[in-house]
Amino acid sequence: MASVTVRRNIVLKAIVTDKLKQEVADELQEAADEISRRLEELDAAGRRYITDLQRVDLQRAMALRSQVESEKRRQQEMRERLLQRREEVRKWENGTEVVRGTIEGFVEVKEGDNLAVLLTGTEMVIEDDIVKAIRQFSPEELSARLRDVIAPAEAEESEAEDVIGRIETP
């Protein structure tokens, strides 16, 4: 029987422990600190360049100042989101599972295989970097999981449409 090996994504989940919470909180803090450093550099470089540009072309200097301020606001908002996320991570309950991302793996596909299961139906669960489980979901389990994700999203969308409808109705 013919087969082919294909690349697929595997969902990586982690069981929440104090160690994981600390690692994720530290990663988020480091990212926020890096943004702070970039903001300082942007501010210093922007001021120098704008000061020099003002002597030559005041309009361009004003436009550049506006761009720099806009970028600074965007970076500050990103930093705030990271710090908020860090606080959320600290509230995670030990023993629960959180998605940490995806990793690539390979799978052999043969005639008659369910491609959806082979390509999307695998999770790897780790606890403090130790693999605790590898889960392969059946088509029925995948369908149920998909319904669990879609139903709340559809409910939120319907609720948003109801609110918009009430706002637009005189």
Secondary structure, DSSP 8 states (H G I E B T S, - for coil): --EEEEEEEEEEEEE--HHHHHHHHHHHHHHHHHHHHHHHHHHHHHHHHHHHHHHH-HHHHHHHHHHHHHHHHHHHHHHHHHHHHHHHHHT--TT-EEEEEEEEEEEEEETT--HHHHHH-EEEEEETTEEEEEEE--HHHHHHHHHHHHHHHHHHHHHHHHHHHHHH--
